[in-house]
Amino acid sequence: MFDALRDEHLGGAGLDVFFEGAVRRHGSLARFAERHRDAAFGGITRSSMSDIAKGVAENILRLHAGEQLVNRVA
């Protein structure tokens, strides 16, 4: 990826990291990251947030009614 960015065969790259320090530790990529950095909002859109909120609310109602929860990860 570094070579493709450096040689401009790749116009940009999105790095999904948990914290800013992760890019700094990979020195060769850090100089490209300095061009534009943004908070990681990946798949967050109004539509996705609405769907997530609806799913949470529906699961709260299921829990209150003693029903099985959906989309449970455990």
C-alpha positions as CSV (number, residue, x, y, z in Angstrom):
1,M,0.0,0.0,0.0
2,F,2.8,2.3,0.8
3,D,4.4,1.9,-2.7
4,A,1.0,2.5,-4.4
5,L,0.4,5.6,-2.4
6,R,3.9,7.0,-2.9
7,D,3.8,6.3,-6.7
8,E,0.2,7.7,-6.9
9,H,-1.2,4.5,-8.3
10,L,-3.6,4.7,-5.3
11,G,-5.2,8.0,-4.6
12,G,-5.9,7.3,-1.0
13,A,-6.6,4.7,1.6
14,G,-8.9,4.4,4.6
15,L,-7.3,2.8,7.6
16,D,-9.8,1.6,10.2
17,V,-7.9,1.8,13.5
18,F,-9.0,2.0,17.1
19,F,-6.8,4.8,18.1
20,E,-4.6,7.5,16.5
21,G,-1.4,6.0,17.7
22,A,-1.7,3.0,15.5
23,V,-0.9,5.0,12.4
24,R,2.1,6.7,14.1
25,R,3.7,3.3,14.8
26,H,3.7,2.5,11.1
27,G,6.2,5.2,10.1
28,S,6.0,4.8,6.4
29,L,2.3,5.2,6.3
30,A,2.2,8.1,8.8
31,R,3.3,10.7,6.2
32,F,0.3,9.9,4.1
33,A,-2.0,9.9,7.1
34,E,-1.0,13.5,7.7
35,R,-2.7,14.6,4.5
36,H,-6.1,14.0,5.9
37,R,-7.3,12.5,9.1
38,D,-10.8,12.2,10.3
39,A,-12.6,10.5,13.1
40,A,-13.6,6.9,12.2
41,F,-17.3,7.0,11.2
42,G,-17.1,4.1,8.8
43,G,-20.7,2.9,8.4
44,I,-22.4,5.6,10.5
45,T,-25.2,7.2,8.5
46,R,-28.5,8.6,9.5
47,S,-30.1,5.5,8.1
48,S,-27.8,3.1,9.9
49,M,-28.1,4.9,13.2
50,S,-31.9,4.8,12.9
51,D,-31.8,1.1,12.2
52,I,-29.5,0.5,15.2
53,A,-31.8,2.5,17.5
54,K,-34.9,0.7,16.3
55,G,-33.2,-2.7,16.9
56,V,-32.1,-1.7,20.4
57,A,-35.6,-0.4,21.2
58,E,-37.2,-3.6,19.9
59,N,-34.9,-5.7,22.0
60,I,-35.7,-3.7,25.1
61,L,-39.4,-4.4,24.5
62,R,-38.6,-8.1,23.9
63,L,-36.5,-8.2,27.1
64,H,-39.3,-6.6,29.1
65,A,-41.8,-9.1,27.6
66,G,-39.6,-12.1,28.5
67,E,-39.0,-12.9,24.8
68,Q,-35.8,-13.9,23.1
69,L,-33.5,-11.1,21.9
70,V,-32.5,-10.9,18.2
71,N,-29.1,-10.1,16.8
72,R,-27.5,-11.1,20.0
73,V,-23.8,-11.5,20.0
74,A,-22.4,-13.6,22.9
